[in-house]
Amino acid sequence: MTETIDYAAIADAARDGYMNRVISSVNDHVVHISVMDAPYRWHFHPDSDETFVAVEGTLVIEFADGAVELRAGQLLTVPAGKPHCTRPGGARSVNLTVEKKDAATVFCDAPH
């Protein structure tokens, strides 16, 4: 059965802290919703690109060579193997993330 997913309601229910959960799957990929009010650790995915779709607020994605700010309605794909760190650009951000199902996450140190 086809089911409608109200990701705005899921985001509204997560008012404090960090929440990241799978809400759908598409072929061999999954769609996560992420709500954050603090930075997430530096990491990379050796076997999957990661696409971010900003839904609410500003999502800052930091790389060794600078940062990109995504505002609601904008999308960015981080290539597999590229270290990055995400954080809200204000008090809170909500984004959808698409990556391969069971993609490995490797935590790493921040670049100097």
N, CA, C and O atoms as a GROMACS GRO file, in nm:
protein
  448
    1MET      N    1   0.084  -0.118   0.000
    1MET     CA    2   0.000   0.000   0.000
    1MET      C    3   0.089   0.124   0.000
    1MET      O    4   0.191   0.128   0.068
    2THR      N    5   0.049   0.222  -0.075
    2THR     CA    6   0.120   0.348  -0.079
    2THR      C    7   0.080   0.432   0.042
    2THR      O    8  -0.038   0.447   0.072
    3GLU      N    9   0.180   0.487   0.110
    3GLU     CA   10   0.154   0.562   0.233
    3GLU      C   11   0.213   0.702   0.223
    3GLU      O   12   0.328   0.719   0.182
    4THR      N   13   0.134   0.802   0.260
    4THR     CA   14   0.182   0.939   0.265
    4THR      C   15   0.262   0.959   0.394
    4THR      O   16   0.220   0.916   0.501
    5ILE      N   17   0.376   1.024   0.382
    5ILE     CA   18   0.461   1.051   0.498
    5ILE      C   19   0.460   1.201   0.522
    5ILE      O   20   0.499   1.279   0.436
    6ASP      N   21   0.416   1.240   0.639
    6ASP     CA   22   0.410   1.382   0.676
    6ASP      C   23   0.539   1.418   0.747
    6ASP      O   24   0.545   1.419   0.870
    7TYR      N   25   0.644   1.449   0.670
    7TYR     CA   26   0.773   1.476   0.732
    7TYR      C   27   0.774   1.606   0.810
    7TYR      O   28   0.854   1.622   0.902
    8ALA      N   29   0.685   1.700   0.777
    8ALA     CA   30   0.674   1.823   0.855
    8ALA      C   31   0.624   1.792   0.996
    8ALA      O   32   0.673   1.850   1.093
    9ALA      N   33   0.528   1.702   1.009
    9ALA     CA   34   0.477   1.663   1.141
    9ALA      C   35   0.585   1.591   1.221
    9ALA      O   36   0.595   1.610   1.342
   10ILE      N   37   0.666   1.507   1.154
   10ILE     CA   38   0.775   1.438   1.223
   10ILE      C   39   0.875   1.541   1.276
   10ILE      O   40   0.920   1.531   1.390
   11ALA      N   41   0.909   1.639   1.193
   11ALA     CA   42   1.002   1.744   1.234
   11ALA      C   43   0.944   1.827   1.349
   11ALA      O   44   1.016   1.862   1.442
   12ASP      N   45   0.816   1.859   1.342
   12ASP     CA   46   0.753   1.939   1.448
   12ASP      C   47   0.754   1.866   1.582
   12ASP      O   48   0.763   1.930   1.687
   13ALA      N   49   0.745   1.734   1.579
   13ALA     CA   50   0.745   1.656   1.704
   13ALA      C   51   0.883   1.651   1.768
   13ALA      O   52   0.895   1.626   1.888
   14ALA      N   53   0.988   1.675   1.691
   14ALA     CA   54   1.125   1.672   1.741
   14ALA      C   55   1.170   1.815   1.769
   14ALA      O   56   1.237   1.877   1.686
   15ARG      N   57   1.134   1.867   1.884
   15ARG     CA   58   1.160   2.008   1.914
   15ARG      C   59   1.295   2.036   1.976
   15ARG      O   60   1.342   2.149   1.969
   16ASP      N   61   1.359   1.939   2.037
   16ASP     CA   62   1.487   1.962   2.103
   16ASP      C   63   1.588   1.856   2.064
   16ASP      O   64   1.554   1.739   2.045
   17GLY      N   65   1.713   1.898   2.053
   17GLY     CA   66   1.819   1.802   2.030
   17GLY      C   67   1.835   1.760   1.885
   17GLY      O   68   1.799   1.834   1.793
   18TYR      N   69   1.890   1.643   1.868
   18TYR     CA   70   1.921   1.589   1.736
   18TYR      C   71   1.834   1.467   1.711
   18TYR      O   72   1.819   1.381   1.798
   19MET      N   73   1.777   1.461   1.592
   19MET     CA   74   1.697   1.344   1.552
   19MET      C   75   1.728   1.315   1.407
   19MET      O   76   1.727   1.405   1.323
   20ASN      N   77   1.757   1.189   1.378
   20ASN     CA   78   1.782   1.146   1.240
   20ASN      C   79   1.719   1.009   1.227
   20ASN      O   80   1.758   0.914   1.295
   21ARG      N   81   1.621   0.999   1.137
   21ARG     CA   82   1.556   0.868   1.121
   21ARG      C   83   1.514   0.846   0.977
   21ARG      O   84   1.482   0.939   0.904
   22VAL      N   85   1.515   0.719   0.937
   22VAL     CA   86   1.473   0.681   0.803
   22VAL      C   87   1.321   0.692   0.795
   22VAL      O   88   1.249   0.641   0.881
   23ILE      N   89   1.273   0.760   0.691
   23ILE     CA   90   1.128   0.774   0.673
   23ILE      C   91   1.077   0.708   0.546
   23ILE      O   92   0.956   0.692   0.529
   24SER      N   93   1.168   0.670   0.457
   24SER     CA   94   1.125   0.605   0.333
   24SER      C   95   1.245   0.538   0.267
   24SER      O   96   1.360   0.566   0.301
   25SER      N   97   1.215   0.450   0.172
   25SER     CA   98   1.321   0.390   0.092
   25SER      C   99   1.283   0.403  -0.056
   25SER      O  100   1.166   0.399  -0.094
   26VAL      N  101   1.387   0.418  -0.138
   26VAL     CA  102   1.370   0.431  -0.282
   26VAL      C  103   1.474   0.341  -0.348
   26VAL      O  104   1.594   0.371  -0.344
   27ASN      N  105   1.429   0.232  -0.408
   27ASN     CA  106   1.521   0.135  -0.468
   27ASN      C  107   1.626   0.094  -0.364
   27ASN      O  108   1.590   0.038  -0.261
   28ASP      N  109   1.755   0.122  -0.389
   28ASP     CA  110   1.859   0.082  -0.294
   28ASP      C  111   1.906   0.199  -0.207
   28ASP      O  112   2.016   0.196  -0.152
   29HIS      N  113   1.822   0.302  -0.195
   29HIS     CA  114   1.853   0.419  -0.114
   29HIS      C  115   1.748   0.439  -0.005
   29HIS      O  116   1.637   0.387  -0.014
   30VAL      N  117   1.786   0.516   0.097
   30VAL     CA  118   1.692   0.553   0.203
   30VAL      C  119   1.686   0.705   0.212
   30VAL      O  120   1.780   0.776   0.177
   31VAL      N  121   1.571   0.753   0.261
   31VAL     CA  122   1.549   0.895   0.285
   31VAL      C  123   1.539   0.913   0.436
   31VAL      O  124   1.455   0.852   0.502
   32HIS      N  125   1.625   0.998   0.489
   32HIS     CA  126   1.625   1.030   0.631
   32HIS      C  127   1.564   1.169   0.650
   32HIS      O  128   1.571   1.252   0.560
   33ILE      N  129   1.506   1.192   0.766
   33ILE     CA  130   1.477   1.328   0.809
   33ILE      C  131   1.570   1.356   0.925
   33ILE      O  132   1.586   1.273   1.015
   34SER      N  133   1.630   1.473   0.924
   34SER     CA  134   1.724   1.512   1.028
   34SER      C  135   1.682   1.647   1.084
   34SER      O  136   1.660   1.743   1.010
   35VAL      N  137   1.671   1.652   1.216
   35VAL     CA  138   1.642   1.777   1.286
   35VAL      C  139   1.760   1.799   1.380
   35VAL      O  140   1.794   1.711   1.458
   36MET      N  141   1.822   1.916   1.373
   36MET     CA  142   1.939   1.940   1.458
   36MET      C  143   1.940   2.080   1.515
   36MET      O  144   1.899   2.176   1.451
   37ASP      N  145   1.991   2.089   1.638
   37ASP     CA  146   2.013   2.219   1.700
   37ASP      C  147   2.157   2.233   1.747
   37ASP      O  148   2.191   2.326   1.821
   38ALA      N  149   2.243   2.140   1.703
   38ALA     CA  150   2.385   2.141   1.736
   38ALA      C  151   2.460   2.071   1.623
   38ALA      O  152   2.399   1.998   1.545
   39PRO      N  153   2.591   2.092   1.613
   39PRO     CA  154   2.668   2.029   1.505
   39PRO      C  155   2.671   1.878   1.515
   39PRO      O  156   2.659   1.820   1.623
   40TYR      N  157   2.686   1.814   1.398
   40TYR     CA  158   2.709   1.670   1.390
   40TYR      C  159   2.857   1.650   1.358
   40TYR      O  160   2.918   1.735   1.293
   41ARG      N  161   2.914   1.541   1.403
   41ARG     CA  162   3.057   1.514   1.391
   41ARG      C  163   3.106   1.507   1.246
   41ARG      O  164   3.030   1.478   1.154
   42TRP      N  165   3.236   1.534   1.230
   42TRP     CA  166   3.301   1.515   1.100
   42TRP      C  167   3.295   1.367   1.063
   42TRP      O  168   3.319   1.280   1.145
   43HIS      N  169   3.262   1.342   0.936
   43HIS     CA  170   3.249   1.204   0.890
   43HIS      C  171   3.251   1.201   0.738
   43HIS      O  172   3.252   1.305   0.672
   44PHE      N  173   3.253   1.081   0.683
   44PHE     CA  174   3.235   1.061   0.539
   44PHE      C  175   3.172   0.926   0.517
   44PHE      O  176   3.170   0.841   0.606
   45HIS      N  177   3.121   0.906   0.397
   45HIS     CA  178   3.059   0.780   0.356
   45HIS      C  179   3.141   0.724   0.240
   45HIS      O  180   3.132   0.776   0.129
   46PRO      N  181   3.222   0.619   0.263
   46PRO     CA  182   3.310   0.570   0.159
   46PRO      C  183   3.237   0.506   0.041
   46PRO      O  184   3.292   0.498  -0.069
   47ASP      N  185   3.113   0.462   0.062
   47ASP     CA  186   3.043   0.386  -0.041
   47ASP      C  187   2.913   0.450  -0.090
   47ASP      O  188   2.834   0.385  -0.158
   48SER      N  189   2.891   0.578  -0.056
   48SER     CA  190   2.767   0.642  -0.098
   48SER      C  191   2.780   0.794  -0.105
   48SER      O  192   2.838   0.856  -0.016
   49ASP      N  193   2.726   0.852  -0.211
   49ASP     CA  194   2.704   0.996  -0.212
   49ASP      C  195   2.598   1.023  -0.106
   49ASP      O  196   2.525   0.933  -0.065
   50GLU      N  197   2.589   1.150  -0.062
   50GLU     CA  198   2.486   1.188   0.034
   50GLU      C  199   2.424   1.320  -0.014
   50GLU      O  200   2.493   1.421  -0.028
   51THR      N  201   2.294   1.316  -0.039
   51THR     CA  202   2.224   1.434  -0.086
   51THR      C  203   2.144   1.496   0.027
   51THR      O  204   2.067   1.428   0.095
   52PHE      N  205   2.164   1.625   0.048
   52PHE     CA  206   2.093   1.702   0.150
   52PHE      C  207   1.992   1.792   0.083
   52PHE      O  208   2.024   1.862  -0.014
   53VAL      N  209   1.869   1.793   0.134
   53VAL     CA  210   1.764   1.884   0.089
   53VAL      C  211   1.721   1.963   0.212
   53VAL      O  212   1.663   1.907   0.305
   54ALA      N  213   1.748   2.093   0.213
   54ALA     CA  214   1.711   2.177   0.327
   54ALA      C  215   1.560   2.202   0.323
   54ALA      O  216   1.504   2.238   0.219
   55VAL      N  217   1.496   2.182   0.438
   55VAL     CA  218   1.350   2.194   0.448
   55VAL      C  219   1.311   2.314   0.534
   55VAL      O  220   1.216   2.386   0.502
   56GLU      N  221   1.386   2.336   0.643
   56GLU     CA  222   1.355   2.444   0.737
   56GLU      C  223   1.486   2.500   0.791
   56GLU      O  224   1.578   2.424   0.821
   57GLY      N  225   1.493   2.630   0.804
   57GLY     CA  226   1.615   2.692   0.856
   57GLY      C  227   1.728   2.684   0.757
   57GLY      O  228   1.706   2.664   0.637
   58THR      N  229   1.849   2.699   0.806
   58THR     CA  230   1.969   2.691   0.724
   58THR      C  231   2.056   2.576   0.772
   58THR      O  232   2.081   2.563   0.892
   59LEU      N  233   2.100   2.493   0.679
   59LEU     CA  234   2.191   2.382   0.708
   59LEU      C  235   2.328   2.422   0.657
   59LEU      O  236   2.344   2.452   0.539
   60VAL      N  237   2.427   2.422   0.743
   60VAL     CA  238   2.565   2.452   0.704
   60VAL      C  239   2.638   2.319   0.689
   60VAL      O  240   2.639   2.238   0.782
   61ILE      N  241   2.699   2.299   0.573
   61ILE     CA  242   2.780   2.179   0.548
   61ILE      C  243   2.923   2.227   0.532
   61ILE      O  244   2.956   2.300   0.438
   62GLU      N  245   3.008   2.185   0.626
   62GLU     CA  246   3.147   2.226   0.626
   62GLU      C  247   3.234   2.122   0.557
   62GLU      O  248   3.212   2.002   0.572
   63PHE      N  249   3.332   2.170   0.482
   63PHE     CA  250   3.431   2.087   0.414
   63PHE      C  251   3.569   2.141   0.450
   63PHE      O  252   3.580   2.249   0.508
   64ALA      N  253   3.673   2.069   0.416
   64ALA     CA  254   3.810   2.114   0.445
   64ALA      C  255   3.840   2.249   0.380
   64ALA      O  256   3.918   2.328   0.432
   65ASP      N  257   3.778   2.275   0.265
   65ASP     CA  258   3.807   2.397   0.190
   65ASP      C  259   3.700   2.505   0.204
   65ASP      O  260   3.698   2.600   0.126
   66GLY      N  261   3.610   2.494   0.302
   66GLY     CA  262   3.508   2.596   0.322
   66GLY      C  263   3.373   2.535   0.353
   66GLY      O  264   3.360   2.413   0.366
   67ALA      N  265   3.274   2.621   0.364
   67ALA     CA  266   3.139   2.576   0.401
   67ALA      C  267   3.036   2.622   0.298
   67ALA      O  268   3.055   2.722   0.229
   68VAL      N  269   2.927   2.547   0.290
   68VAL     CA  270   2.814   2.581   0.204
   68VAL      C  271   2.692   2.595   0.294
   68VAL      O  272   2.670   2.512   0.382
   69GLU      N  273   2.613   2.700   0.274
   69GLU     CA  274   2.489   2.718   0.348
   69GLU      C  275   2.372   2.683   0.258
   69GLU      O  276   2.354   2.743   0.152
   70LEU      N  277   2.292   2.586   0.302
   70LEU     CA  278   2.171   2.550   0.229
   70LEU      C  279   2.051   2.609   0.300
   70LEU      O  280   2.033   2.589   0.420
   71ARG      N  281   1.969   2.682   0.226
   71ARG     CA  282   1.845   2.735   0.280
   71ARG      C  283   1.729   2.649   0.232
   71ARG      O  284   1.743   2.573   0.136
   72ALA      N  285   1.616   2.660   0.298
   72ALA     CA  286   1.498   2.581   0.261
   72ALA      C  287   1.475   2.587   0.111
   72ALA      O  288   1.473   2.695   0.052
   73GLY      N  289   1.459   2.470   0.051
   73GLY     CA  290   1.437   2.460  -0.092
   73GLY      C  291   1.563   2.435  -0.173
   73GLY      O  292   1.556   2.418  -0.294
   74GLN      N  293   1.680   2.431  -0.107
   74GLN     CA  294   1.805   2.406  -0.178
   74GLN      C  295   1.855   2.265  -0.151
   74GLN      O  296   1.822   2.204  -0.050
   75LEU      N  297   1.936   2.215  -0.244
   75LEU     CA  298   1.985   2.077  -0.241
   75LEU      C  299   2.134   2.077  -0.273
   75LEU      O  300   2.182   2.157  -0.353
   76LEU      N  301   2.207   1.986  -0.209
   76LEU     CA  302   2.349   1.968  -0.238
   76LEU      C  303   2.384   1.821  -0.221
   76LEU      O  304   2.337   1.756  -0.127
   77THR      N  305   2.464   1.767  -0.313
   77THR     CA  306   2.512   1.630  -0.302
   77THR      C  307   2.660   1.630  -0.267
   77THR      O  308   2.741   1.693  -0.334
   78VAL      N  309   2.693   1.559  -0.160
   78VAL     CA  310   2.831   1.542  -0.117
   78VAL      C  311   2.880   1.409  -0.176
   78VAL      O  312   2.820   1.305  -0.149
   79PRO      N  313   2.987   1.412  -0.255
   79PRO     CA  314   3.036   1.288  -0.316
   79PRO      C  315   3.086   1.188  -0.212
   79PRO      O  316   3.133   1.227  -0.105
   80ALA      N  317   3.076   1.061  -0.244
   80ALA     CA  318   3.127   0.954  -0.158
   80ALA      C  319   3.274   0.982  -0.126
   80ALA      O  320   3.351   1.023  -0.212
   81GLY      N  321   3.310   0.959   0.000
   81GLY     CA  322   3.449   0.974   0.042
   81GLY      C  323   3.490   1.114   0.083
   81GLY      O  324   3.602   1.132   0.131
   82LYS      N  325   3.403   1.214   0.066
   82LYS     CA  326   3.440   1.353   0.099
   82LYS      C  327   3.402   1.384   0.245
   82LYS      O  328   3.284   1.383   0.279
   83PRO      N  329   3.501   1.410   0.330
   83PRO     CA  330   3.470   1.443   0.470
   83PRO      C  331   3.390   1.572   0.481
   83PRO      O  332   3.413   1.669   0.409
   84HIS      N  333   3.294   1.570   0.573
   84HIS     CA  334   3.209   1.686   0.595
   84HIS      C  335   3.150   1.684   0.735
   84HIS      O  336   3.152   1.582   0.804
   85CYS      N  337   3.099   1.797   0.774
   85CYS     CA  338   3.038   1.816   0.906
   85CYS      C  339   2.915   1.903   0.883
   85CYS      O  340   2.921   1.998   0.804
   86THR      N  341   2.805   1.873   0.949
   86THR     CA  342   2.683   1.953   0.932
   86THR      C  343   2.646   2.019   1.064
   86THR      O  344   2.674   1.968   1.172
   87ARG      N  345   2.581   2.136   1.051
   87ARG     CA  346   2.532   2.208   1.168
   87ARG      C  347   2.421   2.303   1.124
   87ARG      O  348   2.414   2.342   1.007
   88PRO      N  349   2.335   2.340   1.217
   88PRO     CA  350   2.232   2.437   1.183
   88PRO      C  351   2.296   2.576   1.170
   88PRO      O  352   2.391   2.608   1.241
   89GLY      N  353   2.243   2.656   1.078
   89GLY     CA  354   2.291   2.793   1.061
   89GLY      C  355   2.228   2.889   1.159
   89GLY      O  356   2.268   3.005   1.167
   90GLY      N  357   2.130   2.843   1.232
   90GLY     CA  358   2.064   2.921   1.336
   90GLY      C  359   2.035   2.829   1.452
   90GLY      O  360   2.115   2.741   1.485
   91ALA      N  361   1.920   2.848   1.514
   91ALA     CA  362   1.884   2.768   1.630
   91ALA      C  363   1.850   2.624   1.593
   91ALA      O  364   1.870   2.532   1.674
   92ARG      N  365   1.800   2.602   1.470
   92ARG     CA  366   1.753   2.468   1.432
   92ARG      C  367   1.749   2.457   1.281
   92ARG      O  368   1.724   2.555   1.211
   93SER      N  369   1.775   2.336   1.232
   93SER     CA  370   1.757   2.310   1.089
   93SER      C  371   1.688   2.175   1.072
   93SER      O  372   1.700   2.085   1.156
   94VAL      N  373   1.615   2.164   0.962
   94VAL     CA  374   1.549   2.038   0.926
   94VAL      C  375   1.588   2.009   0.782
   94VAL      O  376   1.578   2.096   0.696
   95ASN      N  377   1.634   1.887   0.757
   95ASN     CA  378   1.667   1.851   0.620
   95ASN      C  379   1.633   1.705   0.593
   95ASN      O  380   1.622   1.623   0.684
   96LEU      N  381   1.616   1.676   0.466
   96LEU     CA  382   1.603   1.538   0.419
   96LEU      C  383   1.739   1.499   0.363
   96LEU      O  384   1.808   1.580   0.302
   97THR      N  385   1.777   1.374   0.386
   97THR     CA  386   1.903   1.322   0.337
   97THR      C  387   1.877   1.192   0.264
   97THR      O  388   1.802   1.107   0.311
   98VAL      N  389   1.941   1.176   0.147
   98VAL     CA  390   1.926   1.053   0.068
   98VAL      C  391   2.064   0.992   0.052
   98VAL      O  392   2.159   1.059   0.011
   99GLU      N  393   2.074   0.862   0.086
   99GLU     CA  394   2.199   0.789   0.071
   99GLU      C  395   2.167   0.641   0.051
   99GLU      O  396   2.054   0.598   0.072
  100LYS      N  397   2.268   0.564   0.010
  100LYS     CA  398   2.247   0.420  -0.008
  100LYS      C  399   2.205   0.356   0.125
  100LYS      O  400   2.253   0.394   0.232
  101LYS      N  401   2.116   0.260   0.114
  101LYS     CA  402   2.076   0.184   0.233
  101LYS      C  403   2.199   0.118   0.292
  101LYS      O  404   2.281   0.062   0.220
  102ASP      N  405   2.212   0.123   0.423
  102ASP     CA  406   2.325   0.065   0.496
  102ASP      C  407   2.459   0.126   0.458
  102ASP      O  408   2.563   0.060   0.467
  103ALA      N  409   2.458   0.253   0.416
  103ALA     CA  410   2.583   0.320   0.384
  103ALA      C  411   2.670   0.328   0.509
  103ALA      O  412   2.622   0.358   0.618
  104ALA      N  413   2.797   0.301   0.492
  104ALA     CA  414   2.891   0.310   0.604
  104ALA      C  415   2.918   0.456   0.638
  104ALA      O  416   2.926   0.540   0.548
  105THR      N  417   2.931   0.485   0.766
  105THR     CA  418   2.969   0.618   0.813
  105THR      C  419   3.101   0.604   0.888
  105THR      O  420   3.111   0.528   0.984
  106VAL      N  421   3.201   0.679   0.843
  106VAL     CA  422   3.332   0.676   0.905
  106VAL      C  423   3.356   0.813   0.970
  106VAL      O  424   3.361   0.915   0.902
  107PHE      N  425   3.371   0.814   1.103
  107PHE     CA  426   3.399   0.940   1.172
  107PHE      C  427   3.546   0.972   1.160
  107PHE      O  428   3.630   0.882   1.158
  108CYS      N  429   3.576   1.100   1.150
  108CYS     CA  430   3.714   1.144   1.129
  108CYS      C  431   3.739   1.276   1.204
  108CYS      O  432   3.646   1.339   1.253
  109ASP      N  433   3.865   1.314   1.211
  109ASP     CA  434   3.900   1.440   1.274
  109ASP      C  435   3.867   1.556   1.181
  109ASP      O  436   3.863   1.540   1.059
  110ALA      N  437   3.843   1.671   1.240
  110ALA     CA  438   3.822   1.793   1.161
  110ALA      C  439   3.952   1.828   1.091
  110ALA      O  440   4.060   1.811   1.148
  111PRO      N  441   3.945   1.876   0.968
  111PRO     CA  442   4.068   1.914   0.896
  111PRO      C  443   4.132   2.037   0.963
  111PRO      O  444   4.063   2.118   1.026
  112HIS      N  445   4.261   2.048   0.948
  112HIS     CA  446   4.333   2.161   1.010
  112HIS      C  447   4.360   2.268   0.908
  112HIS      O  448   4.420   2.371   0.941
   0.00000   0.00000   0.00000
